[in-house]
Amino acid sequence: MPLNHQENIIELKDVSFAYNKHTVLKGVNLVVHRGDYLGLIGGNGSGKTTLIKIVLGLLKADTGSVRLFGQEQKDFKDWQKVGYVPQKVTSFDANFPATVWEVVLMGRYGIRGLFQKITEDDREKTRQALERVRMWEYRDQRVGDLSGGQQQRVFIARALAGEPNVLFLDEPTVGVEKDIKETFYALLQELNRELKLTIILVTHDVENVAHEAMHVACLDCTIFFHDSVDAYFKDTHKVVHPHA
């Protein structure tokens, strides 16, 4: 589906969270529409990763509510609709004995179940995911032998193999070679436009967000700007980055 402003797939209302009485998020309100490409930006320590973990259910908000696909988070069961590429996935053990194919196939377990038999459909979806990120020819190589950018594509393919409706990426270009960032962002554009995949990109890379995302949300403990990319750069006097 294209961008649909009538369908909210992520809704946060008055979300707050603290680590050991240190407030990280306060009164966060945020809505993401189906088909959107949202750049969530902010300086170090602004709460970006914490916010994503709350949406994914990895952390529980102290106050406020989270709704996913129209359901209260506590009632939401269709987690296969949500893909997640965490921060610094490229820092895993390089000696981990798994091939590209094996890592991406793991993305099917969210649908199939951890101990269920892998089917031909699972293999086909794995192949499609690898081809989508241009990593099919590397399928028999060990993930630890790949470059940082190639590894990141593999983990995106693993998320895509689960056929999500929305994909969260937390600082995906950390550890990625500068000369291939452009092709990496082109891939995200392709996923959004051709697969109609909703993307939430957590980043401090404001320059690339300006060229890639549809909307920008600026976070520093609370959301203090949420609008189109064009509006963001027309109203830069409203935006500060105290931690950047």
GICOR-V488030 format. One record per residue. RES is the residue in one small letter. SS is DSSP state (H for helix, E for strand, - for the rest). PHI is phi in degrees with one decimal (999 if undefined). D_LAST is the distance of its C-alpha to the last C-alpha in whole Angstrom. Layout:
RES & SS & PHI & D_LAST
RES & SS & PHI & D_LAST
//
This chain:
m & - & 999 & 35
p & - & -73.7 & 33
l & - & -57.3 & 31
n & E & -124.4 & 33
h & E & -70.4 & 31
q & E & -90.9 & 34
e & E & -119.7 & 33
n & E & -89.3 & 30
i & E & -105.0 & 30
i & E & -130.8 & 27
e & E & -136.8 & 27
l & E & -116.0 & 25
k & E & -131.3 & 26
d & E & 52.8 & 24
v & E & -79.8 & 23
s & E & -131.0 & 22
f & E & -157.1 & 21
a & E & -136.7 & 21
y & E & -101.3 & 21
n & - & 48.7 & 23
k & - & 71.1 & 23
h & E & -93.8 & 19
t & E & -68.7 & 18
v & E & -105.9 & 16
l & E & -130.0 & 17
k & E & -142.6 & 19
g & E & 59.5 & 21
v & E & -78.1 & 20
n & E & -122.5 & 22
l & E & -154.9 & 22
v & E & -127.5 & 24
v & E & -120.1 & 25
h & E & -91.0 & 28
r & E & -60.6 & 30
g & - & 88.8 & 29
d & - & -75.4 & 26
y & E & -128.1 & 23
l & E & -104.4 & 20
g & E & -96.6 & 16
l & E & -98.3 & 14
i & E & -118.8 & 10
g & - & 163.4 & 7
g & - & -75.0 & 4
n & - & -60.5 & 6
g & - & 82.7 & 9
s & - & -81.2 & 9
g & - & 103.8 & 13
k & H & -60.5 & 13
t & H & -66.1 & 15
t & H & -59.6 & 17
l & H & -61.4 & 18
i & H & -63.3 & 19
k & H & -64.3 & 21
i & H & -68.3 & 23
v & H & -60.0 & 24
l & - & -79.7 & 25
g & - & 80.3 & 27
l & - & -80.2 & 26
l & - & -130.9 & 24
k & - & -107.2 & 26
a & - & -63.0 & 25
d & - & -71.4 & 26
t & E & -143.3 & 27
g & E & 95.5 & 27
s & E & -133.0 & 28
v & E & -128.6 & 28
r & E & -122.0 & 30
l & E & -123.6 & 30
f & - & 51.2 & 33
g & - & 83.3 & 34
q & E & -114.7 & 35
e & E & -61.0 & 34
q & H & -55.0 & 32
k & H & -64.7 & 34
d & H & -100.0 & 37
f & - & -77.2 & 35
k & - & -119.7 & 37
d & - & -86.9 & 36
w & H & -68.1 & 33
q & H & -67.0 & 34
k & H & -74.3 & 33
v & E & -114.0 & 29
g & E & -101.3 & 28
y & E & -144.1 & 25
v & E & -113.9 & 23
p & - & -73.1 & 21
q & - & -67.1 & 18
k & - & 58.4 & 19
v & H & -65.8 & 23
t & H & -80.0 & 23
s & H & -96.9 & 23
f & - & -72.2 & 27
d & - & -62.7 & 30
a & - & -63.7 & 31
n & - & -91.9 & 34
f & - & -59.8 & 34
p & - & -82.8 & 38
a & - & -128.9 & 37
t & E & -85.2 & 37
v & H & -56.1 & 35
w & H & -58.6 & 38
e & H & -64.5 & 38
v & H & -65.7 & 34
v & H & -69.6 & 34
l & H & -60.6 & 38
m & H & -58.8 & 36
g & H & -64.5 & 34
r & H & -82.4 & 38
y & H & -67.6 & 38
g & H & -64.8 & 36
i & H & -93.4 & 39
r & H & -81.0 & 42
g & - & 104.3 & 42
l & - & -60.1 & 41
f & - & -110.0 & 45
q & - & -88.0 & 46
k & - & -69.5 & 48
i & - & -73.0 & 46
t & - & -108.0 & 47
e & H & -63.8 & 48
d & H & -63.7 & 45
d & H & -62.5 & 43
r & H & -66.3 & 43
e & H & -66.5 & 43
k & H & -65.4 & 40
t & H & -66.0 & 38
r & H & -60.7 & 40
q & H & -60.7 & 38
a & H & -64.7 & 35
l & H & -66.5 & 35
e & H & -66.9 & 37
r & H & -61.0 & 34
v & - & -98.4 & 31
r & - & 60.3 & 34
m & - & -123.2 & 34
w & H & -60.2 & 38
e & H & -67.7 & 39
y & H & -100.1 & 37
r & - & -58.3 & 38
d & - & -96.5 & 40
q & - & -84.5 & 38
r & E & -71.8 & 36
v & H & -59.9 & 33
g & H & -65.2 & 32
d & H & -91.5 & 33
l & - & -88.0 & 31
s & - & -73.3 & 28
g & H & -59.3 & 24
g & H & -65.3 & 24
q & H & -66.3 & 28
q & H & -60.5 & 27
q & H & -62.6 & 24
r & H & -64.0 & 27
v & H & -62.9 & 30
f & H & -72.7 & 27
i & H & -67.5 & 27
a & H & -61.3 & 31
r & H & -60.5 & 31
a & H & -65.8 & 30
l & H & -65.7 & 32
a & H & -60.8 & 35
g & - & -82.0 & 35
e & - & 53.0 & 35
p & - & -75.4 & 32
n & - & -94.3 & 31
v & E & -137.6 & 28
l & E & -123.6 & 25
f & E & -98.2 & 22
l & E & -127.9 & 20
d & E & -103.5 & 17
e & - & 48.8 & 15
p & - & -68.9 & 18
t & - & -96.2 & 17
v & - & -66.4 & 16
g & - & 83.5 & 19
v & - & -96.3 & 20
e & - & -59.2 & 22
k & H & -59.7 & 20
d & H & -73.2 & 23
i & H & -114.5 & 24
k & H & -60.6 & 21
e & H & -61.2 & 23
t & H & -70.0 & 25
f & H & -64.9 & 23
y & H & -66.6 & 22
a & H & -62.7 & 25
l & H & -62.8 & 27
l & H & -62.9 & 25
q & H & -60.5 & 26
e & H & -63.0 & 29
l & H & -62.8 & 29
n & H & -71.7 & 28
r & H & -81.9 & 31
e & H & -89.4 & 33
l & - & -90.5 & 33
k & - & 58.4 & 32
l & - & -83.9 & 29
t & E & -72.8 & 27
i & E & -122.9 & 23
i & E & -120.7 & 20
l & E & -104.6 & 17
v & E & -89.8 & 14
t & E & -160.7 & 12
h & - & -107.3 & 8
d & - & -86.5 & 11
v & H & -62.0 & 11
e & H & -59.3 & 14
n & H & -73.2 & 16
v & H & -58.3 & 16
a & H & -60.0 & 17
h & H & -94.9 & 20
e & H & -109.7 & 21
a & - & -79.6 & 20
m & - & -85.1 & 22
h & E & -131.6 & 20
v & E & -127.1 & 16
a & E & -121.9 & 15
c & E & -102.1 & 12
l & E & -120.4 & 12
d & - & -147.5 & 10
c & - & 76.3 & 13
t & - & -135.1 & 15
i & E & -78.8 & 16
f & E & -114.6 & 15
f & E & -159.1 & 16
h & E & -152.8 & 18
d & E & -166.1 & 20
s & E & -69.2 & 21
v & H & -60.4 & 19
d & H & -59.3 & 21
a & H & -64.3 & 21
y & H & -59.4 & 17
f & H & -82.5 & 17
k & H & -83.6 & 20
d & - & -116.0 & 18
t & H & -63.0 & 15
h & H & -68.0 & 16
k & H & -85.5 & 15
v & - & -108.0 & 12
v & - & -125.6 & 9
h & - & -130.4 & 5
p & - & -64.7 & 6
h & - & -103.9 & 4
a & - & -71.1 & 0
//
